[in-house]
Amino acid sequence: MKIVVLVKYVPEPTATWKFAPDLTVDRAGVEGRLSELDEYAVEQAAQLAEKGVASEVVFLTVGPAKATEGLRKALAIGGNTAVHVVDDAIHGSCALGTSLVLAKALEKTGYDLILTGMASTDAELSIVPQMVADRLGINQGTFAGELSVDGSSVTIRRDTDVATERVTIALPAIVSVTDQTGEARYPAFKAIMGAKKKPITTMSLADLGLSADQVGWAAASTKVVDVAPTPARTAGTIITDDGTGGSQVADFLADRGFI
Ligand SMILES: Cc1cc2nc3c(=O)[nH]c(=O)nc-3n(C[C@H](O)[C@H](O)[C@H](O)COP(=O)(O)OP(=O)(O)OC[C@H]3O[C@@H](n4cnc5c(N)ncnc54)[C@H](O)[C@@H]3O)c2cc1C
């Protein structure tokens, strides 16, 4: 069985992000990392390979040149090879554009099971896996907290607010996993060095039969129109209880519409 894991290289959440004049993230000018939520999918694929369920694990990313670092991190956790779709024309793509590029690349790699994170840690749309499923015309399972695979299907556990569901999905399928599946292992030095020797294939839009006008900022169906830093937290209000503390608290809450 061939598993392809979709992994995104994102700005480090704790770094200070900079934005380009077109309001896209300046990904070259900020420290990046493999999206933490994608590490859970990488770990699941590595475990399925160790159990002998997967004969091949491929990591696939669409991102700038630096995204290779994210693929190396994934390859240190497990897997055999990686594919990096990199092309200047992809810059600024919306989710529709990103899913188009991913779907075309998946047609090239082939797959039985596609694993993804539950969301990226930058844009957090949580929609790309569903769009890829639709483009490929395959089954999808979302927010798996646990998964097991047999020859022809994947069974997942989904925890919702009102119930826990067990869902069996016929392969080929795409499944997004949550942090409930278990943390990714911390790769040992030997695994990090070994990952440097694993092959990464680079593909361009032309390799995928796509043209620049189908993706990128100009073709995006949605555009960020404004970006502003989150206001710094203001100091709290300290109420000294001089006998009127209770009513001061009530007034404070009433002023803000809480009571
Ligand atoms: C500051 C900022 C500005 C943006 N501006 C715009 C804009 O103007 N217009 C617009 O439409 N969108 C914009 N985006 C969204 C951006 O295009 C998204 O990153 C992209 O659409 C993918 O959506 P997502 O990251 O929310 O993925 P999600 O749907 O949250 O991702 C779910 C899973 O899909 C997989 N995945 C997602 N992306 C990739 C990838 N590139 N490579 C491999 N796997 C992947 C991963 O497994 C991930 O866990 C902006 C994002 C940011 C942070």
The ligand as an SDF file (V2000), in Angstrom:
LIG
                    3D

 53 58  0  0  0  0  0  0  0  0999 V2000
   -1.2910   35.7820    5.8900 C   0  0  0  0  0  0  0  0  0  0  0  0
   -1.9570   34.8780    4.9070 C   0  0  0  0  0  0  0  0  0  0  0  0
   -2.4790   35.4470    3.7880 C   0  0  0  0  0  0  0  0  0  0  0  0
   -3.2040   34.6690    2.9040 C   0  0  0  0  0  0  0  0  0  0  0  0
   -3.7730   35.2670    1.8520 N   0  0  0  0  0  0  0  0  0  0  0  0
   -4.6550   34.5800    1.1470 C   0  0  0  0  0  0  0  0  0  0  0  0
   -5.4260   35.2190    0.1670 C   0  0  0  0  0  0  0  0  0  0  0  0
   -5.2790   36.4340   -0.0930 O   0  0  0  0  0  0  0  0  0  0  0  0
   -6.3540   34.4970   -0.4910 N   0  0  0  0  0  0  0  0  0  0  0  0
   -6.5580   33.1760   -0.2060 C   0  0  0  0  0  0  0  0  0  0  0  0
   -7.4620   32.5610   -0.7480 O   0  0  0  0  0  0  0  0  0  0  0  0
   -5.8040   32.5270    0.6840 N   0  0  0  0  0  0  0  0  0  0  0  0
   -4.8870   33.2090    1.3810 C   0  0  0  0  0  0  0  0  0  0  0  0
   -4.1720   32.5720    2.3430 N   0  0  0  0  0  0  0  0  0  0  0  0
   -4.4190   31.1430    2.5490 C   0  0  0  0  0  0  0  0  0  0  0  0
   -3.3630   30.3030    1.8890 C   0  0  0  0  0  0  0  0  0  0  0  0
   -3.4520   30.3630    0.5220 O   0  0  0  0  0  0  0  0  0  0  0  0
   -3.5200   28.8960    2.4420 C   0  0  0  0  0  0  0  0  0  0  0  0
   -2.3060   28.6110    3.0550 O   0  0  0  0  0  0  0  0  0  0  0  0
   -3.8150   27.8050    1.4470 C   0  0  0  0  0  0  0  0  0  0  0  0
   -4.9920   28.1260    0.7820 O   0  0  0  0  0  0  0  0  0  0  0  0
   -3.9880   26.4310    2.1280 C   0  0  0  0  0  0  0  0  0  0  0  0
   -4.9640   26.5120    3.1290 O   0  0  0  0  0  0  0  0  0  0  0  0
   -4.5900   26.1900    4.6210 P   0  0  0  0  0  0  0  0  0  0  0  0
   -3.1760   26.4910    4.8830 O   0  0  0  0  0  0  0  0  0  0  0  0
   -5.5890   26.8450    5.4980 O   0  0  0  0  0  0  0  0  0  0  0  0
   -4.7580   24.6070    4.6530 O   0  0  0  0  0  0  0  0  0  0  0  0
   -5.7070   23.6930    5.5300 P   0  0  0  0  0  0  0  0  0  0  0  0
   -6.9190   23.3900    4.7440 O   0  0  0  0  0  0  0  0  0  0  0  0
   -5.8710   24.2220    6.9140 O   0  0  0  0  0  0  0  0  0  0  0  0
   -4.7270   22.4480    5.5470 O   0  0  0  0  0  0  0  0  0  0  0  0
   -5.1490   21.1660    5.9420 C   0  0  0  0  0  0  0  0  0  0  0  0
   -4.0720   20.1800    5.5280 C   0  0  0  0  0  0  0  0  0  0  0  0
   -3.8830   20.1990    4.1090 O   0  0  0  0  0  0  0  0  0  0  0  0
   -2.5080   19.9730    3.8040 C   0  0  0  0  0  0  0  0  0  0  0  0
   -1.9520   21.1540    3.1160 N   0  0  0  0  0  0  0  0  0  0  0  0
   -2.4150   22.4200    3.1050 C   0  0  0  0  0  0  0  0  0  0  0  0
   -1.6190   23.2140    2.3580 N   0  0  0  0  0  0  0  0  0  0  0  0
   -0.6210   22.4280    1.8950 C   0  0  0  0  0  0  0  0  0  0  0  0
    0.5160   22.6490    1.0930 C   0  0  0  0  0  0  0  0  0  0  0  0
    0.8020   23.8680    0.6090 N   0  0  0  0  0  0  0  0  0  0  0  0
    1.3350   21.6150    0.8210 N   0  0  0  0  0  0  0  0  0  0  0  0
    1.0470   20.3680    1.2970 C   0  0  0  0  0  0  0  0  0  0  0  0
   -0.0050   20.0930    2.0790 N   0  0  0  0  0  0  0  0  0  0  0  0
   -0.8330   21.1100    2.3690 C   0  0  0  0  0  0  0  0  0  0  0  0
   -1.8100   19.7510    5.1450 C   0  0  0  0  0  0  0  0  0  0  0  0
   -1.7890   18.3760    5.4270 O   0  0  0  0  0  0  0  0  0  0  0  0
   -2.7100   20.4840    6.1160 C   0  0  0  0  0  0  0  0  0  0  0  0
   -2.6250   20.0030    7.4430 O   0  0  0  0  0  0  0  0  0  0  0  0
   -3.3730   33.2930    3.1680 C   0  0  0  0  0  0  0  0  0  0  0  0
   -2.7490   32.7180    4.2520 C   0  0  0  0  0  0  0  0  0  0  0  0
   -2.0460   33.4850    5.1220 C   0  0  0  0  0  0  0  0  0  0  0  0
   -1.3820   32.8540    6.2970 C   0  0  0  0  0  0  0  0  0  0  0  0
  1  2  1  0
  2  3  1  0
  2 52  2  0
  3  4  2  0
  4  5  1  0
  4 50  1  0
  5  6  2  0
  6  7  1  0
  6 13  1  0
  7  8  2  0
  7  9  1  0
  9 10  1  0
 10 11  2  0
 10 12  1  0
 12 13  2  0
 13 14  1  0
 14 15  1  0
 14 50  1  0
 15 16  1  0
 16 17  1  0
 16 18  1  0
 18 19  1  0
 18 20  1  0
 20 21  1  0
 20 22  1  0
 22 23  1  0
 23 24  1  0
 24 25  2  0
 24 26  1  0
 24 27  1  0
 27 28  1  0
 28 29  2  0
 28 30  1  0
 28 31  1  0
 31 32  1  0
 32 33  1  0
 33 34  1  0
 33 48  1  0
 34 35  1  0
 35 36  1  0
 35 46  1  0
 36 37  1  0
 36 45  1  0
 37 38  2  0
 38 39  1  0
 39 40  1  0
 39 45  2  0
 40 41  1  0
 40 42  2  0
 42 43  1  0
 43 44  2  0
 44 45  1  0
 46 47  1  0
 46 48  1  0
 48 49  1  0
 50 51  2  0
 51 52  1  0
 52 53  1  0
M  END
$$$$
